[in-house]
Amino acid sequence: MIDPEKRKRLLARKRKKLRARRRRERLAQPEASYICDACGEEIVIPIDLSAGTEQQYVEDCPVCCRPNVIYVELGETVDDLRVWAEGE
């Protein structure tokens, strides 16, 4: 039989690990990538899940500085995500 104090410490450690894992999952922001229309570089961008299922915005390529129109379509899950870009 396990000592009650040892059991208490083990359970506390498990709860702490579980809270830390849940915190990391909450803070994790999904990412996707697109290909710059001008230079062909693959650009990784964060995805704002709170901005709606269809998003469109302009972002300058961090490599060649040319503007790209970024399109984001969110499906039912984060795994069902589509991102592409066109030159502005």
N, C-alpha and C positions, 0 to 999 in steps of 0.2 A: 504494500500500500504506500502511496506517495504521501510524504509529509505535507500537512495542510499549508504551511508557509511556502514550501517549494512549489506546490500546485498554484498557489496564489501568484507567485512571481512568474511562473510559466504563462499563466493566463493573461497577466498584465502585459508581458512581452508580446504575446500573440496579438492582443488588442492594439498595442502600439504599432506593430508592423502592419496590421490591417488598416489602421487609420492613415498611416504614411502612404500605403499603396493607393488607397482611395483618393487621397490628396493629389498624388502624382497623376492619377487618371483624370481628375477634374481639371487640373492645370494643363494637361497635355492638349495642345492645339493641333488639329489636323493640318497637314501640308499637302500640296500638290505641285506639279510643275507644268510649265508651258515652254514652247520653243519660240524664241524671239523671231519675229517675222523678218527683221532686218539682218541680223548677224548669225542666226541659227543656233545661238547658245541656249542650253536648257536652263531655265530660271525656276528656282524653288520658291514658292510663296505660301504664306499661312492662309488658311481658309477660315473666314469668319462665319460660323454656323448661325449666328444670330441675325445675319444680314438678309436672310430669305433664301428661297430655293433657286431663284434665278438672279444672278448678280452680273453687273457689267460695270467696269471702271477702266480708267486709263492709268497706266503705270509706265514710267520710263525704264528701259532696260538698264540694269546696273553695269552691263558690259559696254554697250555701244551708245547708250543715252538716247536712243530713239524711242518715241512713244509707241506703246502697244495697247490695243483695246483688249482687255482680259474679260473672258466670259466664263462664268462658273454656273454649273447646274448641279444641284444636290438632289439625290434620289431619296429613297426611303431610309437608307443608312449612310453612314460616313463612307463606307466602302463603295457605295454607288455614287461616285462623284465624277464629273466630267469638267475638264478645264482646257481651254484653248485660247489662242490669241491671234489677232489680225493687226496689221500695221494701221496706224491712225491716218 
